Every structure is written in structure tokens, then in C-alpha cells.
């Protein structure tokens, strides 16, 4: 579905080894990454804050925890 969507901005946050609910329950390493990237996305695309795009890319790359990709390309 992510690759097929051609309309508008799209991002894929790959959380290494995390289950589907892991980022939303508990306090493991993925949870703060998901929270920061979600806020950055909303700041950029709802609030119109241009600088939030750079924050989102930075916050979505955490060694050993997550990587963020966009444009329909999945991580390797």
C-alpha cells in the first residue's frame, strides 16, 4: 500500500525488530521515535512548519532502532 500510493507525501518508519504494538505500549526504544516523528509530521503537514521536515528526517534515523524513508522506496 505504501509503494502504491502516489498522491501526496508519504513516509515509512522502519522500527527494527519491533512488533506492531511495541511502539504504542510500554517504554521501549521505538516509542519515543514514533512520538517524535509523528509530531514532526503533523507540524510539517498540518501546521505548515517548513523546518519540521528536517526534524522528521533526523528524528526518524536512530542507530539500531529505526530508519525513515520516503517517496515510495522501502528500506533495504
PQR file with spaces between the fields and no chain letter, atoms N, CA, C, O and H, PARSE charges and radii, in Angstrom:
ATOM       1  N    UNK     1       0.835   -1.181    0.000 -0.4000 1.5000
ATOM       2  CA   UNK     1       0.000    0.000    0.000 -0.0000 2.0000
ATOM       3  C    UNK     1       0.888    1.256    0.000  0.5500 1.7000
ATOM       4  O    UNK     1       0.598    2.216   -0.715 -0.5500 1.4000
ATOM       5  N    UNK     2       1.951    1.254    0.785 -0.4000 1.5000
ATOM       6  CA   UNK     2       2.850    2.414    0.846 -0.0000 2.0000
ATOM       7  C    UNK     2       3.450    2.704   -0.516  0.5500 1.7000
ATOM       8  O    UNK     2       3.488    3.858   -0.941 -0.5500 1.4000
ATOM       9  H    UNK     2       2.186    0.474    1.366  0.4000 1.0000
ATOM      10  N    UNK     3       3.922    1.670   -1.212 -0.4000 1.5000
ATOM      11  CA   UNK     3       4.544    1.870   -2.515 -0.0000 2.0000
ATOM      12  C    UNK     3       3.530    2.266   -3.580  0.5500 1.7000
ATOM      13  O    UNK     3       3.876    2.999   -4.507 -0.5500 1.4000
ATOM      14  H    UNK     3       3.892    0.732   -0.867  0.4000 1.0000
ATOM      15  N    UNK     4       2.295    1.804   -3.473 -0.4000 1.5000
ATOM      16  CA   UNK     4       1.276    2.078   -4.481 -0.0000 2.0000
ATOM      17  C    UNK     4       0.693    3.483   -4.376  0.5500 1.7000
ATOM      18  O    UNK     4       0.189    4.014   -5.366 -0.5500 1.4000
ATOM      19  H    UNK     4       2.014    1.209   -2.720  0.4000 1.0000
ATOM      20  N    UNK     5       0.751    4.081   -3.218 -0.4000 1.5000
ATOM      21  CA   UNK     5       0.179    5.415   -3.010 -0.0000 2.0000
ATOM      22  C    UNK     5       1.052    6.456   -3.703  0.5500 1.7000
ATOM      23  O    UNK     5       2.197    6.670   -3.304 -0.5500 1.4000
ATOM      24  H    UNK     5       1.161    3.650   -2.414  0.4000 1.0000
ATOM      25  N    UNK     6       0.529    7.091   -4.718 -0.4000 1.5000
ATOM      26  CA   UNK     6       1.297    8.079   -5.485 -0.0000 2.0000
ATOM      27  C    UNK     6       0.904    9.513   -5.163  0.5500 1.7000
ATOM      28  O    UNK     6       1.508   10.446   -5.692 -0.5500 1.4000
ATOM      29  H    UNK     6      -0.400    6.917   -5.042  0.4000 1.0000
ATOM      30  N    UNK     7      -0.093    9.710   -4.308 -0.4000 1.5000
ATOM      31  CA   UNK     7      -0.573   11.058   -4.023 -0.0000 2.0000
ATOM      32  C    UNK     7      -0.052   11.600   -2.709  0.5500 1.7000
ATOM      33  O    UNK     7      -0.211   10.972   -1.663 -0.5500 1.4000
ATOM      34  H    UNK     7      -0.584    8.952   -3.878  0.4000 1.0000
ATOM      35  N    UNK     8       0.554   12.735   -2.761 -0.4000 1.5000
ATOM      36  CA   UNK     8       0.971   13.418   -1.544 -0.0000 2.0000
ATOM      37  C    UNK     8       2.191   12.827   -0.874  0.5500 1.7000
ATOM      38  O    UNK     8       2.760   11.841   -1.343 -0.5500 1.4000
ATOM      39  H    UNK     8       0.684   13.245   -3.611  0.4000 1.0000
ATOM      40  N    UNK     9       2.584   13.436    0.218 -0.4000 1.5000
ATOM      41  CA   UNK     9       3.771   12.969    0.938 -0.0000 2.0000
ATOM      42  C    UNK     9       3.505   11.625    1.612  0.5500 1.7000
ATOM      43  O    UNK     9       2.410   11.372    2.115 -0.5500 1.4000
ATOM      44  H    UNK     9       2.123   14.237    0.598  0.4000 1.0000
ATOM      45  N    UNK    10       4.507   10.785    1.614 -0.4000 1.5000
ATOM      46  CA   UNK    10       4.384    9.507    2.312 -0.0000 2.0000
ATOM      47  C    UNK    10       5.743    9.112    2.875  0.5500 1.7000
ATOM      48  O    UNK    10       6.786    9.332    2.258 -0.5500 1.4000
ATOM      49  H    UNK    10       5.397   10.990    1.206  0.4000 1.0000
ATOM      50  N    UNK    11       5.699    8.533    4.045 -0.4000 1.5000
ATOM      51  CA   UNK    11       6.914    8.155    4.753 -0.0000 2.0000
ATOM      52  C    UNK    11       6.720    6.778    5.346  0.5500 1.7000
ATOM      53  O    UNK    11       5.603    6.372    5.665 -0.5500 1.4000
ATOM      54  H    UNK    11       4.852    8.355    4.546  0.4000 1.0000
ATOM      55  N    UNK    12       7.816    6.070    5.488 -0.4000 1.5000
ATOM      56  CA   UNK    12       7.801    4.728    6.072 -0.0000 2.0000
ATOM      57  C    UNK    12       8.819    4.711    7.198  0.5500 1.7000
ATOM      58  O    UNK    12      10.014    4.884    6.956 -0.5500 1.4000
ATOM      59  H    UNK    12       8.723    6.400    5.228  0.4000 1.0000
ATOM      60  N    UNK    13       8.364    4.507    8.419 -0.4000 1.5000
ATOM      61  CA   UNK    13       9.242    4.442    9.575 -0.0000 2.0000
ATOM      62  C    UNK    13       9.453    2.969    9.898  0.5500 1.7000
ATOM      63  O    UNK    13       8.542    2.293   10.376 -0.5500 1.4000
ATOM      64  H    UNK    13       7.393    4.367    8.616  0.4000 1.0000
ATOM      65  N    UNK    14      10.663    2.477    9.634 -0.4000 1.5000
ATOM      66  CA   UNK    14      11.007    1.084    9.889 -0.0000 2.0000
ATOM      67  C    UNK    14      11.587    0.991   11.297  0.5500 1.7000
ATOM      68  O    UNK    14      12.625    1.582   11.591 -0.5500 1.4000
ATOM      69  H    UNK    14      11.402    3.026    9.246  0.4000 1.0000
ATOM      70  N    UNK    15      10.910    0.248   12.157 -0.4000 1.5000
ATOM      71  CA   UNK    15      11.344    0.059   13.537 -0.0000 2.0000
ATOM      72  C    UNK    15      11.952   -1.336   13.640  0.5500 1.7000
ATOM      73  O    UNK    15      11.229   -2.332   13.592 -0.5500 1.4000
ATOM      74  H    UNK    15      10.066   -0.233   11.918  0.4000 1.0000
ATOM      75  N    UNK    16      13.241   -1.414   13.779 -0.4000 1.5000
ATOM      76  CA   UNK    16      13.970   -2.672   13.735 -0.0000 2.0000
ATOM      77  C    UNK    16      13.538   -3.617   14.855  0.5500 1.7000
ATOM      78  O    UNK    16      13.684   -3.304   16.036 -0.5500 1.4000
ATOM      79  H    UNK    16      13.828   -0.605   13.818  0.4000 1.0000
ATOM      80  N    UNK    17      13.008   -4.771   14.470 -0.4000 1.5000
ATOM      81  CA   UNK    17      12.647   -5.810   15.428 -0.0000 2.0000
ATOM      82  C    UNK    17      11.433   -5.528   16.282  0.5500 1.7000
ATOM      83  O    UNK    17      11.127   -6.315   17.177 -0.5500 1.4000
ATOM      84  H    UNK    17      12.889   -5.026   13.511  0.4000 1.0000
ATOM      85  N    UNK    18      10.736   -4.444   16.044 -0.4000 1.5000
ATOM      86  CA   UNK    18       9.570   -4.097   16.862 -0.0000 2.0000
ATOM      87  C    UNK    18       8.314   -4.776   16.321  0.5500 1.7000
ATOM      88  O    UNK    18       8.117   -4.872   15.110 -0.5500 1.4000
ATOM      89  H    UNK    18      10.985   -3.805   15.317  0.4000 1.0000
ATOM      90  N    UNK    19       7.482   -5.239   17.225 -0.4000 1.5000
ATOM      91  CA   UNK    19       6.188   -5.775   16.837 -0.0000 2.0000
ATOM      92  C    UNK    19       5.234   -4.638   16.486  0.5500 1.7000
ATOM      93  O    UNK    19       5.588   -3.464   16.588 -0.5500 1.4000
ATOM      94  H    UNK    19       7.641   -5.161   18.209  0.4000 1.0000
ATOM      95  N    UNK    20       4.046   -4.991   16.080 -0.4000 1.5000
ATOM      96  CA   UNK    20       3.081   -3.986   15.631 -0.0000 2.0000
ATOM      97  C    UNK    20       2.657   -3.037   16.759  0.5500 1.7000
ATOM      98  O    UNK    20       2.471   -1.844   16.518 -0.5500 1.4000
ATOM      99  H    UNK    20       3.758   -5.945   15.997  0.4000 1.0000
ATOM     100  N    UNK    21       2.506   -3.538   17.962 -0.4000 1.5000
ATOM     101  CA   UNK    21       2.043   -2.702   19.072 -0.0000 2.0000
ATOM     102  C    UNK    21       3.171   -2.146   19.938  0.5500 1.7000
ATOM     103  O    UNK    21       2.939   -1.248   20.747 -0.5500 1.4000
ATOM     104  H    UNK    21       2.657   -4.507   18.158  0.4000 1.0000
ATOM     105  N    UNK    22       4.376   -2.664   19.780 -0.4000 1.5000
ATOM     106  CA   UNK    22       5.505   -2.276   20.631 -0.0000 2.0000
ATOM     107  C    UNK    22       5.676   -0.766   20.783  0.5500 1.7000
ATOM     108  O    UNK    22       5.881   -0.302   21.905 -0.5500 1.4000
ATOM     109  H    UNK    22       4.564   -3.394   19.123  0.4000 1.0000
ATOM     110  N    UNK    23       5.602    0.022   19.710 -0.4000 1.5000
ATOM     111  CA   UNK    23       5.819    1.460   19.860 -0.0000 2.0000
ATOM     112  C    UNK    23       4.718    2.191   20.633  0.5500 1.7000
ATOM     113  O    UNK    23       4.892    3.347   21.018 -0.5500 1.4000
ATOM     114  H    UNK    23       5.435   -0.355   18.799  0.4000 1.0000
ATOM     115  N    UNK    24       3.600    1.528   20.856 -0.4000 1.5000
ATOM     116  CA   UNK    24       2.453    2.205   21.466 -0.0000 2.0000
ATOM     117  C    UNK    24       2.152    1.746   22.883  0.5500 1.7000
ATOM     118  O    UNK    24       1.318    2.342   23.564 -0.5500 1.4000
ATOM     119  H    UNK    24       3.458    0.589   20.543  0.4000 1.0000
ATOM     120  N    UNK    25       2.817    0.700   23.328 -0.4000 1.5000
ATOM     121  CA   UNK    25       2.626    0.204   24.689 -0.0000 2.0000
ATOM     122  C    UNK    25       4.000    0.035   25.332  0.5500 1.7000
ATOM     123  O    UNK    25       4.919   -0.487   24.700 -0.5500 1.4000
ATOM     124  H    UNK    25       3.494    0.215   22.775  0.4000 1.0000
ATOM     125  N    UNK    26       4.139    0.453   26.527 -0.4000 1.5000
ATOM     126  CA   UNK    26       5.425    0.310   27.191 -0.0000 2.0000
ATOM     127  C    UNK    26       6.327    1.506   26.958  0.5500 1.7000
ATOM     128  O    UNK    26       5.887    2.566   26.511 -0.5500 1.4000
ATOM     129  H    UNK    26       3.392    0.876   27.040  0.4000 1.0000
ATOM     130  N    UNK    27       7.596    1.312   27.271 -0.4000 1.5000
ATOM     131  CA   UNK    27       8.533    2.426   27.171 -0.0000 2.0000
ATOM     132  C    UNK    27       9.851    2.000   26.526  0.5500 1.7000
ATOM     133  O    UNK    27      10.918    2.458   26.935 -0.5500 1.4000
ATOM     134  H    UNK    27       7.954    0.451   27.634  0.4000 1.0000
ATOM     135  N    UNK    28       9.784    1.132   25.528 -0.4000 1.5000
ATOM     136  CA   UNK    28      10.982    0.679   24.829 -0.0000 2.0000
ATOM     137  C    UNK    28      11.535    1.737   23.891  0.5500 1.7000
ATOM     138  O    UNK    28      10.933    2.798   23.725 -0.5500 1.4000
ATOM     139  H    UNK    28       8.917    0.760   25.196  0.4000 1.0000
ATOM     140  N    UNK    29      12.670    1.457   23.280 -0.4000 1.5000
ATOM     141  CA   UNK    29      13.335    2.419   22.402 -0.0000 2.0000
ATOM     142  C    UNK    29      12.495    2.925   21.213  0.5500 1.7000
ATOM     143  O    UNK    29      12.670    4.080   20.823 -0.5500 1.4000
ATOM     144  H    UNK    29      13.159    0.595   23.414  0.4000 1.0000
ATOM     145  N    UNK    30      11.589    2.122   20.616 -0.4000 1.5000
ATOM     146  CA   UNK    30      10.822    2.651   19.481 -0.0000 2.0000
ATOM     147  C    UNK    30       9.812    3.735   19.843  0.5500 1.7000
ATOM     148  O    UNK    30       9.514    4.611   19.031 -0.5500 1.4000
ATOM     149  H    UNK    30      11.447    1.184   20.933  0.4000 1.0000
ATOM     150  N    UNK    31       9.283    3.669   21.077 -0.4000 1.5000
ATOM     151  CA   UNK    31       8.176    4.572   21.449 -0.0000 2.0000
ATOM     152  C    UNK    31       8.527    6.048   21.295  0.5500 1.7000
ATOM     153  O    UNK    31       7.744    6.771   20.680 -0.5500 1.4000
ATOM     154  H    UNK    31       9.525    2.957   21.737  0.4000 1.0000
ATOM     155  N    UNK    32       9.642    6.541   21.808 -0.4000 1.5000
ATOM     156  CA   UNK    32       9.935    7.969   21.634 -0.0000 2.0000
ATOM     157  C    UNK    32      10.224    8.351   20.182  0.5500 1.7000
ATOM     158  O    UNK    32       9.976    9.488   19.779 -0.5500 1.4000
ATOM     159  H    UNK    32      10.278    5.954   22.308  0.4000 1.0000
ATOM     160  N    UNK    33      10.745    7.411   19.400 -0.4000 1.5000
ATOM     161  CA   UNK    33      10.998    7.695   17.978 -0.0000 2.0000
ATOM     162  C    UNK    33       9.676    7.922   17.261  0.5500 1.7000
ATOM     163  O    UNK    33       9.526    8.892   16.519 -0.5500 1.4000
ATOM     164  H    UNK    33      10.946    6.487   19.728  0.4000 1.0000
ATOM     165  N    UNK    34       8.718    7.027   17.481 -0.4000 1.5000
ATOM     166  CA   UNK    34       7.399    7.154   16.844 -0.0000 2.0000
ATOM     167  C    UNK    34       6.735    8.456   17.279  0.5500 1.7000
ATOM     168  O    UNK    34       6.154    9.156   16.449 -0.5500 1.4000
ATOM     169  H    UNK    34       8.841    6.239   18.084  0.4000 1.0000
ATOM     170  N    UNK    35       6.809    8.786   18.547 -0.4000 1.5000
ATOM     171  CA   UNK    35       6.188   10.018   19.038 -0.0000 2.0000
ATOM     172  C    UNK    35       6.806   11.246   18.392  0.5500 1.7000
ATOM     173  O    UNK    35       6.082   12.132   17.937 -0.5500 1.4000
ATOM     174  H    UNK    35       7.281    8.218   19.221  0.4000 1.0000
ATOM     175  N    UNK    36       8.135   11.315   18.342 -0.4000 1.5000
ATOM     176  CA   UNK    36       8.798   12.491   17.752 -0.0000 2.0000
ATOM     177  C    UNK    36       8.504   12.609   16.259  0.5500 1.7000
ATOM     178  O    UNK    36       8.216   13.703   15.772 -0.5500 1.4000
ATOM     179  H    UNK    36       8.723   10.596   18.711  0.4000 1.0000
ATOM     180  N    UNK    37       8.572   11.504   15.534 -0.4000 1.5000
ATOM     181  CA   UNK    37       8.324   11.551   14.091 -0.0000 2.0000
ATOM     182  C    UNK    37       6.877   11.928   13.807  0.5500 1.7000
ATOM     183  O    UNK    37       6.615   12.684   12.872 -0.5500 1.4000
ATOM     184  H    UNK    37       8.805   10.615   15.930  0.4000 1.0000
ATOM     185  N    UNK    38       5.938   11.423   14.587 -0.4000 1.5000
ATOM     186  CA   UNK    38       4.527   11.776   14.390 -0.0000 2.0000
ATOM     187  C    UNK    38       4.291   13.266   14.617  0.5500 1.7000
ATOM     188  O    UNK    38       3.593   13.912   13.836 -0.5500 1.4000
ATOM     189  H    UNK    38       6.151   10.809   15.347  0.4000 1.0000
ATOM     190  N    UNK    39       4.870   13.811   15.683 -0.4000 1.5000
ATOM     191  CA   UNK    39       4.720   15.246   15.951 -0.0000 2.0000
ATOM     192  C    UNK    39       5.381   16.071   14.847  0.5500 1.7000
ATOM     193  O    UNK    39       4.821   17.074   14.402 -0.5500 1.4000
ATOM     194  H    UNK    39       5.437   13.287   16.318  0.4000 1.0000
ATOM     195  N    UNK    40       6.570   15.654   14.404 -0.4000 1.5000
ATOM     196  CA   UNK    40       7.247   16.356   13.309 -0.0000 2.0000
ATOM     197  C    UNK    40       6.398   16.353   12.040  0.5500 1.7000
ATOM     198  O    UNK    40       6.286   17.375   11.362 -0.5500 1.4000
ATOM     199  H    UNK    40       7.025   14.840   14.765  0.4000 1.0000
ATOM     200  N    UNK    41       5.799   15.197   11.718 -0.4000 1.5000
ATOM     201  CA   UNK    41       4.953   15.085   10.528 -0.0000 2.0000
ATOM     202  C    UNK    41       3.766   16.040   10.627  0.5500 1.7000
ATOM     203  O    UNK    41       3.464   16.760    9.675 -0.5500 1.4000
ATOM     204  H    UNK    41       5.891   14.368   12.269  0.4000 1.0000
ATOM     205  N    UNK    42       3.098   16.048   11.770 -0.4000 1.5000
ATOM     206  CA   UNK    42       1.946   16.935   11.950 -0.0000 2.0000
ATOM     207  C    UNK    42       2.359   18.407   11.909  0.5500 1.7000
ATOM     208  O    UNK    42       1.658   19.241   11.337 -0.5500 1.4000
ATOM     209  H    UNK    42       3.343   15.463   12.543  0.4000 1.0000
ATOM     210  N    UNK    43       3.500   18.713   12.519 -0.4000 1.5000
ATOM     211  CA   UNK    43       3.996   20.092   12.466 -0.0000 2.0000
ATOM     212  C    UNK    43       4.242   20.513   11.024  0.5500 1.7000
ATOM     213  O    UNK    43       3.931   21.641   10.640 -0.5500 1.4000
ATOM     214  H    UNK    43       4.070   18.035   12.983  0.4000 1.0000
ATOM     215  N    UNK    44       4.792   19.621   10.238 -0.4000 1.5000
ATOM     216  CA   UNK    44       5.114   19.969    8.844 -0.0000 2.0000
ATOM     217  C    UNK    44       3.870   20.063    7.979  0.5500 1.7000
ATOM     218  O    UNK    44       3.667   21.064    7.291 -0.5500 1.4000
ATOM     219  H    UNK    44       5.045   18.705   10.550  0.4000 1.0000
ATOM     220  N    UNK    45       3.027   19.024    8.005 -0.4000 1.5000
ATOM     221  CA   UNK    45       1.945   18.937    7.024 -0.0000 2.0000
ATOM     222  C    UNK    45       0.610   19.493    7.503  0.5500 1.7000
ATOM     223  O    UNK    45      -0.277   19.716    6.679 -0.5500 1.4000
ATOM     224  H    UNK    45       3.192   18.211    8.564  0.4000 1.0000
ATOM     225  N    UNK    46       0.434   19.722    8.785 -0.4000 1.5000
ATOM     226  CA   UNK    46      -0.787   20.375    9.264 -0.0000 2.0000
ATOM     227  C    UNK    46      -0.519   21.803    9.701  0.5500 1.7000
ATOM     228  O    UNK    46      -1.309   22.702    9.414 -0.5500 1.4000
ATOM     229  H    UNK    46       1.154   19.540    9.454  0.4000 1.0000
ATOM     230  N    UNK    47       0.590   22.015   10.393 -0.4000 1.5000
ATOM     231  CA   UNK    47       0.903   23.354   10.893 -0.0000 2.0000
ATOM     232  C    UNK    47       1.726   24.164    9.895  0.5500 1.7000
ATOM     233  O    UNK    47       1.900   25.369   10.078 -0.5500 1.4000
ATOM     234  H    UNK    47       1.232   21.284   10.626  0.4000 1.0000
ATOM     235  N    UNK    48       2.235   23.522    8.843 -0.4000 1.5000
ATOM     236  CA   UNK    48       2.975   24.237    7.806 -0.0000 2.0000
ATOM     237  C    UNK    48       4.374   24.678    8.210  0.5500 1.7000
ATOM     238  O    UNK    48       4.932   25.582    7.587 -0.5500 1.4000
ATOM     239  H    UNK    48       2.094   22.543    8.694  0.4000 1.0000
ATOM     240  N    UNK    49       4.946   24.073    9.221 -0.4000 1.5000
ATOM     241  CA   UNK    49       6.288   24.432    9.670 -0.0000 2.0000
ATOM     242  C    UNK    49       7.330   23.765    8.766  0.5500 1.7000
ATOM     243  O    UNK    49       7.546   22.556    8.843 -0.5500 1.4000
ATOM     244  H    UNK    49       4.493   23.338    9.727  0.4000 1.0000
ATOM     245  N    UNK    50       7.960   24.551    7.926 -0.4000 1.5000
ATOM     246  CA   UNK    50       8.924   24.013    6.967 -0.0000 2.0000
ATOM     247  C    UNK    50      10.091   23.287    7.650  0.5500 1.7000
ATOM     248  O    UNK    50      10.549   22.255    7.161 -0.5500 1.4000
ATOM     249  H    UNK    50       7.785   25.534    7.863  0.4000 1.0000
ATOM     250  N    UNK    51      10.563   23.818    8.763 -0.4000 1.5000
ATOM     251  CA   UNK    51      11.713   23.213    9.461 -0.0000 2.0000
ATOM     252  C    UNK    51      11.411   21.830   10.029  0.5500 1.7000
ATOM     253  O    UNK    51      12.328   21.059   10.310 -0.5500 1.4000
ATOM     254  H    UNK    51      10.191   24.657    9.160  0.4000 1.0000
ATOM     255  N    UNK    52      10.146   21.519   10.196 -0.4000 1.5000
ATOM     256  CA   UNK    52       9.773   20.224   10.764 -0.0000 2.0000
ATOM     257  C    UNK    52      10.157   19.074    9.843  0.5500 1.7000
ATOM     258  O    UNK    52      10.351   17.956   10.319 -0.5500 1.4000
ATOM     259  H    UNK    52       9.400   22.145    9.968  0.4000 1.0000
ATOM     260  N    UNK    53      10.274   19.313    8.543 -0.4000 1.5000
ATOM     261  CA   UNK    53      10.673   18.255    7.618 -0.0000 2.0000
ATOM     262  C    UNK    53      12.077   17.761    7.944  0.5500 1.7000
ATOM     263  O    UNK    53      12.317   16.554    7.955 -0.5500 1.4000
ATOM     264  H    UNK    53      10.116   20.222    8.156  0.4000 1.0000
ATOM     265  N    UNK    54      12.993   18.663    8.205 -0.4000 1.5000
ATOM     266  CA   UNK    54      14.363   18.273    8.563 -0.0000 2.0000
ATOM     267  C    UNK    54      14.383   17.571    9.920  0.5500 1.7000
ATOM     268  O    UNK    54      15.126   16.608   10.111 -0.5500 1.4000
ATOM     269  H    UNK    54      12.798   19.643    8.196  0.4000 1.0000
ATOM     270  N    UNK    55      13.573   18.048   10.859 -0.4000 1.5000
ATOM     271  CA   UNK    55      13.498   17.397   12.173 -0.0000 2.0000
ATOM     272  C    UNK    55      12.977   15.975   12.034  0.5500 1.7000
ATOM     273  O    UNK    55      13.477   15.059   12.687 -0.5500 1.4000
ATOM     274  H    UNK    55      12.969   18.830   10.704  0.4000 1.0000
ATOM     275  N    UNK    56      11.972   15.791   11.183 -0.4000 1.5000
ATOM     276  CA   UNK    56      11.383   14.475   10.996 -0.0000 2.0000
ATOM     277  C    UNK    56      12.422   13.502   10.441  0.5500 1.7000
ATOM     278  O    UNK    56      12.528   12.368   10.908 -0.5500 1.4000
ATOM     279  H    UNK    56      11.566   16.536   10.653  0.4000 1.0000
ATOM     280  N    UNK    57      13.178   13.944    9.456 -0.4000 1.5000
ATOM     281  CA   UNK    57      14.209   13.062    8.887 -0.0000 2.0000
ATOM     282  C    UNK    57      15.287   12.739    9.923  0.5500 1.7000
ATOM     283  O    UNK    57      15.752   11.601    9.997 -0.5500 1.4000
ATOM     284  H    UNK    57      13.092   14.865    9.077  0.4000 1.0000
ATOM     285  N    UNK    58      15.679   13.710   10.706 -0.4000 1.5000
ATOM     286  CA   UNK    58      16.685   13.484   11.746 -0.0000 2.0000
ATOM     287  C    UNK    58      16.141   12.563   12.838  0.5500 1.7000
ATOM     288  O    UNK    58      16.814   11.614   13.242 -0.5500 1.4000
ATOM     289  H    UNK    58      15.301   14.634   10.647  0.4000 1.0000
ATOM     290  N    UNK    59      14.932   12.839   13.314 -0.4000 1.5000
ATOM     291  CA   UNK    59      14.347   12.059   14.403 -0.0000 2.0000
ATOM     292  C    UNK    59      14.015   10.630   13.978  0.5500 1.7000
ATOM     293  O    UNK    59      13.938    9.741   14.826 -0.5500 1.4000
ATOM     294  H    UNK    59      14.386   13.609   12.986  0.4000 1.0000
ATOM     295  N    UNK    60      13.819   10.399   12.695 -0.4000 1.5000
ATOM     296  CA   UNK    60      13.470    9.069   12.197 -0.0000 2.0000
ATOM     297  C    UNK    60      14.647    8.150   11.973  0.5500 1.7000
ATOM     298  O    UNK    60      14.462    6.983   11.628 -0.5500 1.4000
ATOM     299  H    UNK    60      13.882   11.122   12.007  0.4000 1.0000
ATOM     300  N    UNK    61      15.847    8.648   12.160 -0.4000 1.5000
ATOM     301  CA   UNK    61      17.049    7.822   11.991 -0.0000 2.0000
ATOM     302  C    UNK    61      17.752    7.691   13.331  0.5500 1.7000
ATOM     303  O    UNK    61      18.439    8.609   13.779 -0.5500 1.4000
ATOM     304  H    UNK    61      15.998    9.596   12.441  0.4000 1.0000
ATOM     305  N    UNK    62      17.573    6.542   13.962 -0.4000 1.5000
ATOM     306  CA   UNK    62      18.194    6.264   15.248 -0.0000 2.0000
ATOM     307  C    UNK    62      18.915    4.926   15.101  0.5500 1.7000
ATOM     308  O    UNK    62      18.283    3.891   14.893 -0.5500 1.4000
ATOM     309  H    UNK    62      17.015    5.796   13.598  0.4000 1.0000
ATOM     310  N    UNK    63      20.231    4.958   15.211 -0.4000 1.5000
ATOM     311  CA   UNK    63      21.043    3.758   15.017 -0.0000 2.0000
ATOM     312  C    UNK    63      20.535    2.601   15.883  0.5500 1.7000
ATOM     313  O    UNK    63      20.367    2.733   17.095 -0.5500 1.4000
ATOM     314  H    UNK    63      20.744    5.799   15.380  0.4000 1.0000
ATOM     315  N    UNK    64      20.301    1.477   15.226 -0.4000 1.5000
ATOM     316  CA   UNK    64      19.853    0.283   15.928 -0.0000 2.0000
ATOM     317  C    UNK    64      18.394    0.263   16.312  0.5500 1.7000
ATOM     318  O    UNK    64      17.914   -0.734   16.852 -0.5500 1.4000
ATOM     319  H    UNK    64      20.438    1.371   14.241  0.4000 1.0000
ATOM     320  N    UNK    65      17.661    1.359   16.045 -0.4000 1.5000
ATOM     321  CA   UNK    65      16.256    1.440   16.452 -0.0000 2.0000
ATOM     322  C    UNK    65      15.331    1.648   15.254  0.5500 1.7000
ATOM     323  O    UNK    65      14.342    0.931   15.106 -0.5500 1.4000
ATOM     324  H    UNK    65      18.050    2.169   15.607  0.4000 1.0000
ATOM     325  N    UNK    66      15.648    2.634   14.389 -0.4000 1.5000
ATOM     326  CA   UNK    66      14.710    2.989   13.326 -0.0000 2.0000
ATOM     327  C    UNK    66      15.398    3.699   12.173  0.5500 1.7000
ATOM     328  O    UNK    66      16.476    4.276   12.315 -0.5500 1.4000
ATOM     329  H    UNK    66      16.452    3.216   14.509  0.4000 1.0000
ATOM     330  N    UNK    67      14.725    3.634   11.013 -0.4000 1.5000
ATOM     331  CA   UNK    67      15.109    4.446    9.871 -0.0000 2.0000
ATOM     332  C    UNK    67      13.832    4.930    9.181  0.5500 1.7000
ATOM     333  O    UNK    67      12.819    4.231    9.176 -0.5500 1.4000
ATOM     334  H    UNK    67      13.850    3.165   10.898  0.4000 1.0000
ATOM     335  N    UNK    68      13.888    6.110    8.611 -0.4000 1.5000
ATOM     336  CA   UNK    68      12.737    6.718    7.947 -0.0000 2.0000
ATOM     337  C    UNK    68      13.058    6.889    6.476  0.5500 1.7000
ATOM     338  O    UNK    68      14.102    7.434    6.121 -0.5500 1.4000
ATOM     339  H    UNK    68      14.711    6.677    8.616  0.4000 1.0000
ATOM     340  N    UNK    69      12.158    6.423    5.620 -0.4000 1.5000
ATOM     341  CA   UNK    69      12.322    6.584    4.178 -0.0000 2.0000
ATOM     342  C    UNK    69      11.078    7.260    3.623  0.5500 1.7000
ATOM     343  O    UNK    69      10.032    7.288    4.272 -0.5500 1.4000
ATOM     344  H    UNK    69      11.309    5.980    5.909  0.4000 1.0000
ATOM     345  N    UNK    70      11.200    7.807    2.415 -0.4000 1.5000
ATOM     346  CA   UNK    70      10.044    8.457    1.791 -0.0000 2.0000
ATOM     347  C    UNK    70      10.090    8.244    0.293  0.5500 1.7000
ATOM     348  O    UNK    70      11.059    7.712   -0.248 -0.5500 1.4000
ATOM     349  H    UNK    70      12.049    7.785    1.888  0.4000 1.0000
ATOM     350  N    UNK    71       9.021    8.671   -0.370 -0.4000 1.5000
ATOM     351  CA   UNK    71       8.965    8.610   -1.821 -0.0000 2.0000
ATOM     352  C    UNK    71       8.639    7.255   -2.400  0.5500 1.7000
ATOM     353  O    UNK    71       8.874    7.026   -3.586 -0.5500 1.4000
ATOM     354  H    UNK    71       8.234    9.103    0.069  0.4000 1.0000
ATOM     355  N    UNK    72       8.103    6.347   -1.601 -0.4000 1.5000
ATOM     356  CA   UNK    72       7.691    5.038   -2.108 -0.0000 2.0000
ATOM     357  C    UNK    72       8.773    3.989   -2.072  0.5500 1.7000
ATOM     358  O    UNK    72       8.519    2.842   -2.443 -0.5500 1.4000
ATOM     359  H    UNK    72       7.911    6.533   -0.637  0.4000 1.0000
ATOM     360  N    UNK    73       9.973    4.335   -1.640 -0.4000 1.5000
ATOM     361  CA   UNK    73      11.072    3.378   -1.559 -0.0000 2.0000
ATOM     362  C    UNK    73      11.114    2.778   -0.168  0.5500 1.7000
ATOM     363  O    UNK    73      11.119    3.503    0.826 -0.5500 1.4000
ATOM     364  H    UNK    73      10.179    5.266   -1.339  0.4000 1.0000
ATOM     365  N    UNK    74      11.145    1.454   -0.094 -0.4000 1.5000
ATOM     366  CA   UNK    74      11.239    0.784    1.191 -0.0000 2.0000
ATOM     367  C    UNK    74      12.702    0.650    1.599  0.5500 1.7000
ATOM     368  O    UNK    74      13.580    0.636    0.736 -0.5500 1.4000
ATOM     369  H    UNK    74      11.141    0.865   -0.902  0.4000 1.0000
ATOM     370  N    UNK    75      12.979    0.552    2.892 -0.4000 1.5000
ATOM     371  CA   UNK    75      14.357    0.379    3.337 -0.0000 2.0000
ATOM     372  C    UNK    75      14.895   -0.965    2.880  0.5500 1.7000
ATOM     373  O    UNK    75      14.122   -1.891    2.633 -0.5500 1.4000
ATOM     374  H    UNK    75      12.266    0.563    3.593  0.4000 1.0000
ATOM     375  N    UNK    76      16.228   -1.084    2.764 -0.4000 1.5000
ATOM     376  CA   UNK    76      16.810   -2.361    2.334 -0.0000 2.0000
ATOM     377  C    UNK    76      16.596   -3.453    3.377  0.5500 1.7000
ATOM     378  O    UNK    76      17.022   -4.590    3.176 -0.5500 1.4000
ATOM     379  H    UNK    76      16.856   -0.333    2.965  0.4000 1.0000
